[in-house]
Amino acid sequence: MFETVLYPTDFSDVAVKALEYIKKLKASGAKEVIVLHVNDIRGNDSVLRILGESQFNKLEKSKREITETKLNGIKKELVDAGLKVAVRIESGMPVREILRVEEEENVAVIVIGSHGRSNLEEIFLGSVSEKVIRKSRAPVLVVKR
């Protein structure tokens, strides 16, 4: 039923918890997981102005290396659970990128954490998971804290 799963992660505690639910979906027919991390570009212009181009590029390179290391750990965990895994790193606005990847990959279900790294941000900007629920075409499994 849920052969292809999209798992957007920001590496928050609730995103890690969602990983356990994905493993359980294997019993329901899940075969492939697309693990997605979106580098949120909002605020990059301000950081670039403050740091300058050279320091900004070093920071971005460091963030990418950390992201790749974390994603490789997630990939290994899912492969060890018997799932086929594709990893994607995208840059942009998280909701737009999640919905774009959902469409490109033709996923059967999205498994997402209810809250990201910053509860305060979600109060003021609106929850990524809430927007994904409203706009996605696929069912969304929201994992709560």
C-alpha positions in Angstrom: 0.0 0.0 0.0 2.7 2.5 1.0 5.5 1.3 -1.3 7.4 4.6 -1.6 7.8 6.7 1.5 9.0 10.3 1.6 10.8 11.2 4.9 11.6 14.9 5.2 14.0 15.4 8.1 15.5 18.3 9.9 17.2 16.0 12.3 15.0 17.2 15.2 14.1 14.8 18.0 10.6 14.2 16.5 12.1 13.6 13.1 14.3 10.9 14.6 11.2 9.4 16.3 9.5 9.4 12.9 12.2 7.1 11.6 10.9 4.3 13.8 7.5 4.5 12.2 9.0 4.2 8.8 10.7 1.0 9.7 7.3 -0.3 10.9 5.7 0.6 7.5 7.9 -2.2 5.9 5.3 -4.6 7.3 2.6 -2.7 5.4 4.5 -3.0 2.1 6.9 -0.1 2.2 9.9 -0.9 -0.1 11.6 2.4 -0.8 12.3 5.5 1.3 13.3 8.9 -0.1 15.1 10.7 2.7 15.0 14.4 2.2 16.7 17.2 3.9 16.0 20.8 2.8 18.5 23.5 3.5 16.3 26.4 4.4 17.5 29.4 2.4 15.4 31.9 4.3 17.8 34.3 6.0 20.8 33.4 3.9 21.0 36.9 2.5 21.4 38.4 5.9 24.0 35.9 7.0 25.9 36.5 3.8 26.0 40.2 4.4 27.2 39.7 8.0 29.8 37.1 7.3 30.9 38.0 3.8 31.1 35.6 0.9 34.2 33.6 1.9 33.0 32.9 5.5 29.5 32.2 4.3 30.8 29.6 1.8 32.9 27.9 4.5 29.8 27.8 6.7 27.7 26.3 4.0 30.4 23.7 3.2 30.6 22.7 6.8 26.8 22.4 7.1 26.6 20.3 4.0 29.3 17.9 5.3 27.4 17.5 8.6 24.1 17.0 6.8 25.7 14.3 4.5 27.1 12.5 7.6 23.7 12.5 9.3 21.9 11.4 6.2 24.3 8.5 5.6 23.6 7.3 9.1 19.8 7.4 8.5 20.3 5.6 5.1 22.4 2.9 6.8 19.7 2.4 9.5 16.9 2.0 6.9 19.0 -0.2 4.6 19.7 -2.4 7.6 15.9 -2.6 8.1 15.6 -4.0 4.6 14.4 -0.9 2.7 15.7 0.6 -0.5 16.9 4.2 0.2 17.5 7.3 -1.9 18.9 10.4 -0.3 18.2 13.9 -1.5 19.5 17.3 -0.3 17.6 20.2 -1.7 17.9 24.0 -1.0 14.9 26.3 -0.8 11.8 26.8 1.3 11.0 23.5 3.1 7.3 23.2 2.3 7.9 23.9 -1.4 10.7 21.5 -1.7 8.9 18.7 0.2 5.9 19.1 -2.1 8.1 19.2 -5.2 9.9 16.1 -4.3 6.6 14.4 -3.4 5.4 15.0 -6.9 8.7 14.1 -8.6 9.1 10.8 -6.7 5.4 9.9 -6.9 5.4 8.9 -3.2 2.6 7.0 -1.6 2.9 8.5 1.9 4.9 11.3 3.7 6.1 10.6 7.2 7.0 13.8 9.0 7.6 15.0 12.5 5.0 17.3 14.0 7.5 20.0 15.1 10.8 21.0 13.8 13.9 22.2 15.6 12.3 25.5 16.8 8.9 25.5 18.4 9.0 29.3 18.6 9.6 29.6 14.9 6.5 27.4 14.2 4.3 29.7 16.3 5.3 32.7 14.2 5.9 31.2 10.8 3.4 28.3 10.8 4.4 24.7 11.0 6.0 23.0 8.0 4.2 19.8 8.8 0.8 21.6 9.0 1.4 23.2 5.5 2.5 19.8 4.1 -0.7 18.2 5.5 -2.9 20.8 3.8 -1.1 20.9 0.4 0.2 17.4 -0.2 -1.6 15.0 -2.5 -0.4 11.9 -0.6 -1.5 10.9 2.8 0.7 12.3 5.6 1.7 10.4 8.7 2.5 13.0 11.4 4.6 11.8 14.3 4.1 13.7 17.5 6.6 14.2 20.3 
